[in-house]
Amino acid sequence: MRVPRFLAALAAVMLAAAPAAAQQYPTKPVKIVVAFTAGGTSDIMARMLAQRLTERFKQTFVVENRPGAGGNLGTEMVVRAAPDGYTLIVNSVGPMAVNATLYKNLPYNPLTDLVPIAQISDVPNVLVVHPSLNVASVDAFIAYARARPGALNYASTGIGTSSHLSSVMLSSRAGFQATHIPYKGAEALKDLLSGRVQFMFATIPSVIAHIKAGNLVALAVSSTRRSRSMPDVPTVAESGFPGFEAGSWFGLFAPKGTPQDVIAALNKGVNEFIAEKAVETRMIDEGADPVGGPPEKLGAFVRSEFEKWRTVVRESGASVE
């Protein structure tokens, strides 16, 4: 029996396409860049995600820390990487929403040079102080600071980060002076624990273990609502500063031009990761609220954060150049 010519042609096309179909993303290890030092919240989120994506895709997802310039160095590295899905970044509010206003000559546009994949988590900052201050509330802390103008040092994870600007916002509204000491990512915590600096707005995951151990005292969280991780800690807003809101968030991004099917596959992987009950429990225990959702949701959120922080940076007068 002779095979019709069009069926033979269709079979030939299907055979030719078979090897390509078998080569589904990813076919080699994937790099997830973190633009801050190891041990910080970006790093914690990236490593949790990398482990699950490795299991899901049966291919290694490895985290690479590239700190510097408030997250700009690592972000620029990913912006300039090949848009093939093999170089990604877990990024945060600083490089994506703050630095475009803070730096006069930022070498990338966060709204156009990176493609949103999915938001991983929303992470409030928490105002923590060294126990030597012997204060247990925002009111007591402010009274302590006002009585010692310029005597207190506060740490941040870099100029223009939400950690820095949260302290600027509080000191400005509360009317006290303190000296800012910026650090590269998680290094700030070391000096806070030693007492070299006396207070800091830190992401909850980076300090929650030290709060539980009594090494740091939590006074208030910077979100509009109390954190599910520390429900007994009040917000700054309810501590006498209505409207105060400043925090961190973390999302997965890829270079502009990354194929849509790769973005879709990664988005599905991130959402499956977030939907796991064990992951949700661990995130909440460590101070993060899982988010998830489609790429468009993260894109709209980044644009709104960009506008919000542009106003805050301009009003604060903060600049690195």
C-alpha positions as CSV (number, residue, x, y, z in Angstrom):
1,M,0.0,0.0,0.0
2,R,1.4,3.4,-1.0
3,V,1.4,6.1,1.6
4,P,-0.2,9.4,0.4
5,R,2.4,12.0,-0.4
6,F,1.1,14.5,2.1
7,L,1.2,11.9,4.9
8,A,4.8,11.1,4.0
9,A,5.7,14.7,4.1
10,L,4.0,15.1,7.5
11,A,5.9,12.2,8.9
12,A,9.1,13.6,7.7
13,V,8.4,16.9,9.4
14,M,7.5,15.2,12.7
15,L,10.7,13.1,12.6
16,A,12.7,16.3,12.0
17,A,11.0,18.1,14.8
18,A,11.4,15.2,17.3
19,P,15.0,16.0,18.4
20,A,14.1,19.7,19.0
21,A,11.0,18.7,21.0
22,A,13.2,16.5,23.2
23,Q,15.5,19.4,23.9
24,Q,13.1,21.2,26.2
25,Y,14.3,23.9,28.6
26,P,16.5,23.5,30.5
27,T,19.2,21.3,28.9
28,K,22.1,22.5,31.0
29,P,22.7,24.2,34.4
30,V,20.9,27.5,35.1
31,K,22.6,30.3,37.0
32,I,20.5,32.4,39.4
33,V,22.4,35.6,40.3
34,V,21.9,37.3,43.7
35,A,23.1,40.9,43.6
36,F,24.0,40.9,47.3
37,T,26.2,38.9,49.6
38,A,25.5,35.4,50.9
39,G,23.3,35.2,54.0
40,G,20.9,38.0,53.2
41,T,17.2,37.6,52.3
42,S,17.8,37.7,48.6
43,D,20.3,34.8,49.0
44,I,17.9,32.9,51.3
45,M,15.0,33.2,48.8
46,A,17.2,32.3,45.8
47,R,18.6,29.1,47.5
48,M,15.2,27.9,48.5
49,L,13.9,28.4,45.0
50,A,17.0,26.9,43.3
51,Q,16.7,23.7,45.2
52,R,13.0,23.2,44.2
53,L,13.6,24.2,40.5
54,T,16.5,21.7,40.4
55,E,14.1,19.0,41.6
56,R,11.3,20.0,39.2
57,F,13.4,20.5,36.0
58,K,15.9,17.7,36.7
59,Q,18.6,20.2,35.9
60,T,20.9,22.1,38.3
61,F,20.0,25.6,39.3
62,V,23.0,27.2,41.0
63,V,23.1,30.5,42.9
64,E,25.9,32.9,42.3
65,N,26.4,36.0,44.5
66,R,27.6,39.1,42.7
67,P,27.3,42.0,45.3
68,G,28.2,45.6,44.8
69,A,26.9,49.1,44.2
70,G,23.6,48.5,45.9
71,G,22.8,45.5,43.7
72,N,23.6,47.2,40.5
73,L,26.7,45.1,39.6
74,G,24.8,41.8,39.7
75,T,21.8,43.2,38.0
76,E,23.8,44.7,35.1
77,M,25.5,41.3,34.7
78,V,22.2,39.7,34.1
79,V,20.9,42.5,31.9
80,R,23.9,41.9,29.6
81,A,23.7,38.1,29.7
82,A,22.3,36.0,26.8
83,P,18.5,36.0,26.9
84,D,18.3,32.3,26.7
85,G,16.9,31.4,30.2
86,Y,20.2,30.2,31.6
87,T,21.1,33.4,33.5
88,L,18.4,34.6,35.9
89,I,18.3,36.9,38.9
90,V,16.4,37.0,42.2
91,N,16.1,40.7,42.6
92,S,14.6,43.1,45.1
93,V,13.3,46.6,45.6
94,G,16.6,48.4,45.6
95,P,17.9,47.5,42.1
96,M,14.4,47.3,40.6
97,A,12.6,50.3,42.1
98,V,15.1,52.6,44.0
99,N,18.4,52.8,42.2
100,A,17.1,54.4,39.0
101,T,16.5,57.5,41.0
102,L,19.4,57.2,43.4
103,Y,22.1,56.7,40.8
104,K,22.4,59.4,38.1
105,N,23.9,57.1,35.5
106,L,22.4,53.7,36.1
107,P,23.7,51.4,33.4
108,Y,20.3,49.6,33.0
109,N,16.6,50.4,33.0
110,P,14.8,48.1,35.5
111,L,11.5,48.6,33.8
112,T,12.6,47.5,30.3
113,D,15.9,45.6,30.5
114,L,14.6,42.7,32.7
115,V,11.6,40.5,32.1
116,P,9.4,39.6,35.1
117,I,8.9,35.9,35.8
118,A,7.1,35.8,39.2
119,Q,7.1,37.4,42.6
120,I,8.4,35.1,45.2
121,S,7.7,36.9,48.4
122,D,6.8,40.1,50.2
123,V,9.1,40.8,53.2
124,P,8.5,43.6,55.7
125,N,11.4,45.3,57.3
126,V,11.7,45.2,61.1
127,L,13.2,47.9,63.3
128,V,15.7,46.0,65.5
129,V,18.0,47.5,68.2
130,H,21.0,46.2,70.1
131,P,19.9,45.1,73.6
132,S,22.4,47.5,75.2
133,L,19.9,50.3,74.4
134,N,17.5,48.8,76.9
135,V,14.4,50.0,75.0
136,A,11.3,47.9,74.2
137,S,9.1,50.2,72.2
138,V,9.3,52.7,69.4
139,D,8.4,55.5,71.8
140,A,11.2,54.5,74.2
141,F,13.7,54.2,71.3
142,I,12.8,57.7,69.9
143,A,13.1,59.2,73.3
144,Y,16.5,57.6,73.7
145,A,17.7,58.8,70.3
146,R,16.4,62.4,70.8
147,A,18.3,62.6,74.1
148,R,21.5,61.7,72.2
149,P,21.5,63.6,69.0
150,G,24.0,62.2,66.5
151,A,25.3,59.6,68.9
152,L,23.6,56.6,67.4
153,N,24.8,54.7,64.4
154,Y,22.4,52.8,62.2
155,A,23.3,50.1,59.6
156,S,21.8,49.4,56.2
157,T,22.5,47.0,53.4
158,G,23.6,49.9,51.2
159,I,22.8,53.5,50.3
160,G,19.3,53.7,48.9
161,T,18.1,50.3,49.9
162,S,14.8,50.0,51.7
163,S,16.8,49.3,54.8
164,H,18.5,52.7,54.5
165,L,15.4,54.7,53.4
166,S,13.3,53.2,56.2
167,S,15.6,54.7,58.8
168,V,15.7,58.0,56.9
169,M,11.9,58.1,56.9
170,L,11.6,57.3,60.6
171,S,14.4,59.7,61.8
172,S,12.9,62.5,59.7
173,R,9.3,62.0,61.0
174,A,10.4,61.4,64.6
175,G,12.8,64.2,64.7
176,F,16.1,62.6,65.7
177,Q,19.6,62.5,64.2
178,A,21.7,59.3,63.7
179,T,24.7,58.4,61.6
180,H,24.2,56.1,58.6
181,I,26.8,53.3,58.1
182,P,26.1,51.5,54.8
183,Y,27.3,47.9,54.3
184,K,27.4,45.4,51.5
185,G,24.4,43.2,52.2
186,A,24.5,40.8,55.2
187,E,27.7,42.3,56.6
188,A,25.6,44.9,58.4
189,L,24.2,42.3,60.7
190,K,27.6,41.5,62.1
191,D,28.2,45.0,63.4
192,L,24.7,45.3,64.7
193,L,25.1,42.1,66.8
194,S,28.4,43.4,68.1
195,G,26.9,46.7,69.1
196,R,29.1,48.8,66.8
197,V,25.9,50.1,65.3
198,Q,22.8,50.4,67.5
199,F,19.8,50.0,65.2
200,M,18.7,48.9,61.8
201,F,15.7,48.3,59.6
202,A,16.4,44.7,58.5
203,T,14.4,42.2,56.5
204,I,12.7,39.8,58.9
205,P,14.2,36.6,57.5
206,S,17.8,38.0,58.1
207,V,17.3,38.7,61.8
208,I,14.4,36.6,63.1
209,A,16.6,33.9,64.6
210,H,18.6,36.6,66.5
211,I,15.3,38.1,67.7
212,K,14.1,34.8,69.0
213,A,17.5,34.2,70.7
214,G,17.4,37.6,72.4
215,N,20.5,38.9,70.5
216,L,18.3,41.7,69.0
217,V,15.2,43.5,70.1
218,A,12.3,43.9,67.6
219,L,10.4,47.2,68.1
220,A,8.2,47.5,65.0
221,V,7.6,46.2,61.4
222,S,7.5,48.6,58.5
223,S,4.5,47.0,56.7
224,T,0.9,48.3,56.9
225,R,-0.1,45.1,58.7
226,R,1.6,43.1,61.3
227,S,3.7,40.2,60.0
228,R,2.4,36.7,60.2
229,S,5.9,35.7,61.4
230,M,5.8,38.1,64.4
231,P,2.2,39.0,65.2
232,D,3.1,40.4,68.6
233,V,5.4,43.1,67.1
234,P,3.4,46.3,66.2
235,T,3.8,48.2,63.0
236,V,5.6,51.6,62.8
237,A,2.3,53.0,61.7
238,E,0.4,52.0,64.8
239,S,3.3,53.1,66.9
240,G,2.5,56.7,66.2
241,F,3.5,57.2,62.5
242,P,0.3,56.6,60.4
243,G,1.0,55.9,56.7
244,F,4.5,54.6,57.3
245,E,5.2,51.8,54.9
246,A,8.5,50.5,53.6
247,G,9.6,47.0,52.9
248,S,11.3,44.6,50.7
249,W,10.1,42.1,48.1
250,F,11.7,39.5,45.9
251,G,11.0,38.3,42.4
252,L,12.6,36.2,39.7
253,F,13.6,38.0,36.5
254,A,15.4,37.2,33.2
255,P,17.1,39.4,30.6
256,K,15.0,41.2,28.0
257,G,14.4,39.0,25.0
258,T,14.2,35.7,26.9
259,P,11.7,33.4,25.0
260,Q,8.1,33.4,26.2
261,D,8.0,29.6,26.5
262,V,11.0,29.8,28.9
263,I,9.3,32.5,31.0
264,A,6.1,30.5,31.1
265,A,7.9,27.3,32.2
266,L,9.8,29.2,34.9
267,N,6.7,31.0,36.1
268,K,4.9,27.7,36.5
269,G,7.9,26.3,38.4
270,V,8.0,29.3,40.8
271,N,4.2,29.1,41.4
272,E,4.4,25.4,42.1
273,F,7.3,26.1,44.6
274,I,5.3,28.8,46.4
275,A,2.1,26.6,46.5
276,E,3.9,23.9,48.5
277,K,2.6,23.9,52.1
278,A,6.1,23.2,53.5
279,V,7.5,26.2,51.6
280,E,4.7,28.5,52.7
281,T,5.3,27.4,56.3
282,R,9.0,27.9,56.1
283,M,8.7,31.3,54.5
284,I,6.3,32.5,57.2
285,D,8.5,31.1,59.9
286,E,11.4,33.1,58.5
287,G,9.5,36.3,58.0
288,A,8.3,36.3,54.4
289,D,4.8,36.2,52.9
290,P,4.6,34.0,49.7
291,V,3.1,35.8,46.7
292,G,3.3,34.1,43.3
293,G,1.1,35.0,40.3
294,P,1.7,35.6,36.6
295,P,4.6,37.7,35.1
296,E,2.2,40.5,34.4
297,K,1.3,40.9,38.1
298,L,5.0,41.2,39.0
299,G,5.5,43.7,36.1
300,A,2.7,46.0,37.3
301,F,3.9,45.7,40.9
302,V,7.5,46.7,40.0
303,R,6.1,49.8,38.1
304,S,4.1,50.9,41.1
305,E,7.1,50.4,43.4
306,F,9.3,52.4,41.0
307,E,6.9,55.4,41.3
308,K,6.6,55.1,45.1
309,W,10.3,54.9,45.8
310,R,11.2,57.6,43.2
311,T,9.2,60.0,45.4
312,V,10.7,58.8,48.6
313,V,14.3,59.1,47.3
314,R,13.7,62.6,46.0
315,E,12.2,63.8,49.2
316,S,15.0,62.2,51.3
317,G,17.7,63.8,49.2
318,A,19.6,60.5,49.2
319,S,22.2,60.1,46.4
320,V,25.4,58.2,45.7
321,E,26.7,60.5,43.0
